[in-house]
Amino acid sequence: MTYEIEERLLHFKQPAGTSRGVYLTRKIWLIYLTDGDKTGVGECAPLPDLSCDAMADDVYKAKLLAFCEAYCAQGEIDIEAMRDYPSMLFGLETAVLDLHAQHLSPHSSHLLFDTPFSRGEVGIPINGLVWMGSYDEMLQRMEEKLSKGFRCVKLKIGAIDFDKELDLVKRIRERFSFHEVELRLDANGGFTYDEALYKLELLSQYNIHSIEQPIKQGQWAFMSELCRESPLPIALDEELIGVNDPEMKRHMLEIIKPRYIILKPSLHGGMKGCSEWIDIARDLGIGSWITSALESNIGLNAIAQYASNVYGNHITMPQGLGTGQLFTDNIPMPLEIRGDKLWLCR
């Protein structure tokens, strides 16, 4: 078995605004594992200033090469050695699954799991994503998502004046009831603890499904209090980054007690780590869903198939998998959004 690493720079069709800045490009590494005449591919896509394994490009590539070398020598992934490198683990997991599928059947390229979604029989419901921007930009983007048939929309907030964001939510609710459109909010840690509860109370007037990460991660006591007192269900996202030990995962969830956790394999431990999170959350009565983290279609395909495998044949909760049309130079993959569902065309 041999391996190869390819670096790629993807370009966003329009600036992707978050509370941590604006992305114009996206650096990824592709792993190619070759065994005989079969080659599997996986994507490693750390996010600068966010991923626990984000590091200088040359250091990242050297570490990734070492993990690939170890896999080819041992024939299995050393999960414990890779726990703190989730984006690398996810890429290697994907490449291994892809290679294995092709050995089973020459027509199984990129068929990582045998599920109705992976076979092209059903679609996965997804939320429409409205990026941060000016008030008018966000309103226009919201209109576009609704016109395309999305019935669950995720709104990133924290980039403009809060009163304007509140007005935007109000205007949406004046036009669409919560029976027609489910609204999710993502603050990306944009509130301070002192103001968070007041803002959550104002937002709760508008039948919000949930809000992600209202305050910055690492403040377990404050986050626990917010989860207890908030009139809105709180979901953890960034809070999970870097918590890679199974015992620590349980400890954190037992302390904070969120309503939901939101899982990104590239950030939260690869497929193995996310499965641990899901099992622990289920045991504690905490809901979850899976989202992509600005990967190319290689990563998005793997995440969607993983979601279809881990949640079963009939996913009803919208997942965050609508990022496949973000790049001008994305990698071709038979993924297609029809209405508010993601399909894998076979």
C-alpha positions as CSV (number, residue, x, y, z in Angstrom):
1,M,0.0,0.0,0.0
2,T,1.2,3.5,-0.8
3,Y,0.0,7.0,-0.1
4,E,0.2,10.5,-1.5
5,I,-0.7,13.9,-0.1
6,E,-2.0,16.7,-2.3
7,E,-2.5,20.3,-1.1
8,R,-5.3,22.3,-2.6
9,L,-6.5,25.9,-2.2
10,L,-10.3,26.4,-2.7
11,H,-11.9,29.7,-3.4
12,F,-15.2,30.9,-2.0
13,K,-17.8,32.2,-4.5
14,Q,-18.5,34.9,-2.0
15,P,-16.8,35.9,1.2
16,A,-17.9,33.6,4.1
17,G,-18.4,35.8,7.1
18,T,-18.1,34.4,10.6
19,S,-17.6,36.0,14.1
20,R,-13.9,35.0,13.7
21,G,-13.5,36.9,10.4
22,V,-14.1,36.4,6.7
23,Y,-12.9,33.4,4.7
24,L,-11.9,34.0,1.1
25,T,-10.0,30.8,0.5
26,R,-9.9,27.4,2.1
27,K,-6.7,25.2,2.4
28,I,-7.2,21.4,2.3
29,W,-5.1,18.3,2.1
30,L,-6.2,15.2,0.2
31,I,-4.9,11.8,1.2
32,Y,-4.7,9.2,-1.6
33,L,-4.2,5.6,-0.4
34,T,-3.4,3.1,-3.2
35,D,-3.5,-0.7,-3.0
36,G,-3.0,-2.4,-6.3
37,D,-5.1,-0.6,-8.9
38,K,-7.5,0.8,-6.3
39,T,-7.2,4.3,-4.8
40,G,-9.2,5.8,-1.9
41,V,-9.3,9.5,-1.2
42,G,-10.0,11.4,2.0
43,E,-10.0,15.1,2.9
44,C,-8.2,16.8,5.8
45,A,-9.5,20.4,6.3
46,P,-8.5,22.1,9.5
47,L,-9.9,25.6,10.2
48,P,-7.3,28.2,11.1
49,D,-7.7,29.6,14.7
50,L,-10.4,27.0,15.4
51,S,-9.3,23.4,14.9
52,C,-7.3,21.9,17.7
53,D,-4.9,20.5,15.1
54,A,-4.5,23.7,13.2
55,M,-0.8,24.5,12.7
56,A,1.7,25.8,10.2
57,D,1.3,24.2,6.8
58,D,4.7,22.5,6.8
59,V,4.2,21.1,10.3
60,Y,0.7,19.9,9.4
61,K,1.9,18.1,6.3
62,A,4.8,16.5,8.1
63,K,2.5,15.2,10.8
64,L,-0.1,13.9,8.3
65,L,2.7,12.1,6.3
66,A,3.8,10.4,9.5
67,F,0.3,9.2,10.3
68,C,-0.2,7.9,6.7
69,E,3.2,6.1,6.9
70,A,2.2,4.5,10.2
71,Y,-1.1,3.3,8.7
72,C,0.5,1.8,5.6
73,A,3.0,0.0,7.9
74,Q,0.5,-1.3,10.4
75,G,-2.6,-1.8,8.3
76,E,-4.9,0.0,10.8
77,I,-5.5,3.5,12.1
78,D,-4.0,4.2,15.5
79,I,-7.1,6.0,16.9
80,E,-5.4,6.8,20.3
81,A,-2.4,8.4,18.6
82,M,-4.7,10.5,16.3
83,R,-7.2,11.7,18.9
84,D,-5.8,15.2,19.1
85,Y,-5.6,15.5,15.3
86,P,-9.3,15.2,14.3
87,S,-9.0,16.7,10.8
88,M,-6.2,14.2,9.9
89,L,-8.1,11.3,11.5
90,F,-11.3,12.2,9.5
91,G,-9.3,12.3,6.2
92,L,-7.6,9.0,6.9
93,E,-10.8,7.3,8.0
94,T,-12.5,8.5,4.7
95,A,-9.6,7.3,2.5
96,V,-9.6,3.9,4.2
97,L,-13.4,3.5,3.8
98,D,-13.2,4.6,0.2
99,L,-10.4,2.1,-0.6
100,H,-12.2,-0.7,1.2
101,A,-15.4,0.0,-0.8
102,Q,-13.6,-0.2,-4.1
103,H,-12.1,-3.6,-3.2
104,L,-15.6,-4.9,-2.5
105,S,-16.9,-3.6,-5.9
106,P,-15.3,-1.7,-8.8
107,H,-18.4,0.4,-9.0
108,S,-18.3,1.4,-5.3
109,S,-16.1,4.5,-5.6
110,H,-16.9,6.9,-2.8
111,L,-19.6,4.5,-1.4
112,L,-18.4,4.6,2.2
113,F,-21.4,3.2,3.9
114,D,-24.2,1.0,2.6
115,T,-27.3,3.1,3.4
116,P,-30.4,4.2,1.5
117,F,-28.8,7.7,1.2
118,S,-25.5,6.3,-0.1
119,R,-27.4,4.2,-2.7
120,G,-29.2,7.3,-3.9
121,E,-32.6,6.1,-2.7
122,V,-33.4,8.9,-0.1
123,G,-32.3,12.4,0.6
124,I,-31.1,13.9,3.9
125,P,-33.1,16.9,5.1
126,I,-30.7,19.9,5.6
127,N,-30.9,23.4,6.9
128,G,-30.3,26.5,4.7
129,L,-27.4,28.5,5.8
130,V,-27.5,32.3,5.9
131,W,-24.0,33.8,6.3
132,M,-23.2,36.9,8.3
133,G,-23.4,40.2,6.4
134,S,-25.1,43.5,6.3
135,Y,-28.8,43.6,7.2
136,D,-29.9,43.8,3.6
137,E,-27.5,41.0,2.5
138,M,-28.8,38.7,5.2
139,L,-32.4,39.5,4.4
140,Q,-31.8,38.8,0.7
141,R,-30.0,35.5,1.5
142,M,-32.9,34.5,3.8
143,E,-35.4,35.2,1.0
144,E,-33.3,33.0,-1.4
145,K,-33.2,30.1,1.0
146,L,-37.0,30.2,1.6
147,S,-37.7,30.5,-2.2
148,K,-35.7,27.4,-2.8
149,G,-37.9,25.4,-0.4
150,F,-35.9,25.3,2.8
151,R,-38.1,24.8,5.9
152,C,-35.2,25.0,8.3
153,V,-32.9,28.0,8.2
154,K,-29.7,28.6,10.2
155,L,-28.9,32.2,10.7
156,K,-25.3,33.2,11.7
157,I,-25.5,36.2,14.1
158,G,-23.0,38.4,15.8
159,A,-21.5,40.4,12.9
160,I,-23.9,43.3,12.8
161,D,-25.7,45.3,15.4
162,F,-27.8,43.0,17.6
163,D,-30.9,45.2,17.3
164,K,-30.8,44.8,13.5
165,E,-30.3,41.0,13.8
166,L,-33.3,40.9,16.2
167,D,-35.3,42.9,13.7
168,L,-34.4,40.5,10.9
169,V,-35.6,37.6,13.0
170,K,-38.8,39.5,13.8
171,R,-39.4,40.2,10.1
172,I,-38.9,36.5,9.2
173,R,-41.4,35.5,11.9
174,E,-44.0,38.1,10.7
175,R,-43.9,36.4,7.3
176,F,-43.4,32.8,8.3
177,S,-44.7,31.0,11.4
178,F,-42.7,28.4,13.3
179,H,-44.9,25.8,11.7
180,E,-43.7,26.9,8.3
181,V,-40.0,27.7,9.0
182,E,-37.7,26.4,11.7
183,L,-35.2,29.0,12.7
184,R,-31.8,28.1,14.2
185,L,-29.3,30.7,15.3
186,D,-25.5,30.4,15.6
187,A,-23.8,33.1,17.7
188,N,-20.3,31.5,17.3
189,G,-19.5,32.7,20.9
190,G,-20.4,36.3,20.0
191,F,-22.2,37.2,23.2
192,T,-20.6,38.1,26.5
193,Y,-21.8,36.2,29.6
194,D,-23.2,39.4,31.1
195,E,-25.4,40.2,28.1
196,A,-26.2,36.6,26.9
197,L,-29.3,35.9,29.0
198,Y,-30.9,39.2,28.1
199,K,-30.3,38.6,24.4
200,L,-31.6,35.1,24.6
201,E,-34.8,36.3,26.3
202,L,-35.4,38.8,23.5
203,L,-34.8,36.2,20.8
204,S,-37.1,33.7,22.6
205,Q,-40.1,35.7,21.5
206,Y,-39.7,34.4,18.0
207,N,-40.0,30.6,18.4
208,I,-36.3,29.8,17.8
209,H,-35.4,26.1,17.6
210,S,-32.0,26.6,19.2
211,I,-28.9,28.8,19.4
212,E,-25.4,27.5,19.0
213,Q,-22.6,28.6,21.3
214,P,-23.9,31.9,22.7
215,I,-20.7,32.6,24.6
216,K,-17.1,31.7,23.9
217,Q,-16.0,28.1,24.7
218,G,-14.1,27.2,27.9
219,Q,-16.5,28.8,30.4
220,W,-18.2,25.7,31.6
221,A,-19.7,27.2,34.8
222,F,-21.2,30.2,32.8
223,M,-22.4,27.9,30.0
224,S,-24.0,25.5,32.5
225,E,-25.9,28.4,34.1
226,L,-27.0,29.7,30.7
227,C,-28.3,26.2,29.7
228,R,-30.2,26.0,33.0
229,E,-31.7,29.5,32.8
230,S,-32.1,30.2,29.0
231,P,-35.6,30.3,27.5
232,L,-34.0,29.0,24.3
233,P,-32.5,25.6,23.9
234,I,-28.7,25.9,23.7
235,A,-26.5,23.8,21.4
236,L,-22.7,23.3,21.9
237,D,-20.4,23.5,18.9
238,E,-17.0,25.1,19.5
239,E,-17.2,23.9,23.2
240,L,-16.5,20.4,22.0
241,I,-13.3,21.2,20.1
242,G,-10.2,19.8,21.8
243,V,-12.2,17.6,24.2
244,N,-11.1,14.3,22.8
245,D,-10.9,12.0,25.7
246,P,-14.2,9.9,26.2
247,E,-14.2,10.4,29.9
248,M,-13.8,14.2,29.6
249,K,-16.6,14.3,27.0
250,R,-19.0,12.8,29.4
251,H,-17.7,15.0,32.3
252,M,-18.3,18.1,30.3
253,L,-21.8,17.2,29.1
254,E,-22.8,16.2,32.6
255,I,-21.7,19.6,33.9
256,I,-23.1,21.9,31.1
257,K,-26.2,19.8,30.3
258,P,-26.9,21.4,26.9
259,R,-30.1,20.5,24.9
260,Y,-28.1,19.6,21.8
261,I,-24.5,19.1,20.6
262,I,-23.5,19.8,16.9
263,L,-20.8,17.6,15.5
264,K,-18.3,18.2,12.8
265,P,-16.0,15.2,12.1
266,S,-13.1,17.5,11.0
267,L,-13.3,19.3,14.3
268,H,-14.7,16.8,16.8
269,G,-12.7,13.7,16.6
270,G,-13.3,12.3,13.1
271,M,-16.0,9.7,12.7
272,K,-14.8,7.7,15.6
273,G,-14.8,10.7,18.0
274,C,-18.2,11.9,16.8
275,S,-19.7,8.5,17.4
276,E,-18.4,8.6,21.0
277,W,-20.0,12.1,21.4
278,I,-23.4,10.8,20.0
279,D,-23.4,7.7,22.2
280,I,-22.6,9.7,25.4
281,A,-25.2,12.4,24.5
282,R,-27.9,9.8,23.9
283,D,-27.1,8.3,27.3
284,L,-27.6,11.7,28.9
285,G,-30.8,12.6,26.9
286,I,-29.0,15.2,24.8
287,G,-29.9,15.6,21.1
288,S,-27.4,16.0,18.3
289,W,-27.0,16.6,14.6
290,I,-24.1,16.7,12.2
291,T,-22.7,19.5,10.0
292,S,-19.9,20.0,7.6
293,A,-17.1,22.5,8.3
294,L,-16.5,24.1,4.9
295,E,-14.9,21.0,3.4
296,S,-14.9,20.3,-0.3
297,N,-17.3,17.8,-1.8
298,I,-14.9,15.0,-0.8
299,G,-15.4,15.7,2.9
300,L,-19.1,16.7,2.5
301,N,-19.8,13.3,0.8
302,A,-18.1,11.4,3.7
303,I,-19.9,13.5,6.4
304,A,-23.3,13.0,4.7
305,Q,-22.8,9.3,4.4
306,Y,-21.6,9.0,7.9
307,A,-24.7,10.9,9.1
308,S,-26.9,8.5,7.2
309,N,-25.1,5.6,8.8
310,V,-25.1,6.8,12.4
311,Y,-28.7,8.2,12.6
312,G,-30.3,5.4,10.6
313,N,-32.4,5.2,7.5
314,H,-34.9,7.9,8.1
315,I,-33.3,11.2,9.3
316,T,-36.0,13.7,10.2
317,M,-33.9,16.4,12.0
318,P,-32.3,18.7,9.4
319,Q,-28.5,18.3,9.3
320,G,-26.0,21.1,8.4
321,L,-24.9,19.7,5.1
322,G,-25.7,22.5,2.6
323,T,-22.1,23.7,2.0
324,G,-21.4,21.9,-1.3
325,Q,-21.9,25.0,-3.5
326,L,-19.6,27.4,-1.7
327,F,-16.5,27.1,-3.9
328,T,-15.7,28.1,-7.5
329,D,-13.3,25.2,-7.8
330,N,-14.9,22.5,-5.8
331,I,-14.1,18.8,-6.4
332,P,-16.8,17.2,-8.6
333,M,-19.0,14.7,-6.7
334,P,-22.6,13.5,-7.5
335,L,-24.1,15.5,-4.6
336,E,-27.2,17.5,-5.4
337,I,-29.6,19.7,-3.3
338,R,-33.2,19.2,-4.3
339,G,-35.5,21.4,-2.3
340,D,-34.4,21.1,1.3
341,K,-32.7,17.7,1.0
342,L,-29.2,16.6,0.0
343,W,-29.0,13.7,-2.4
344,L,-26.2,11.5,-3.6
345,C,-27.0,10.7,-7.2
346,R,-26.1,7.1,-8.3
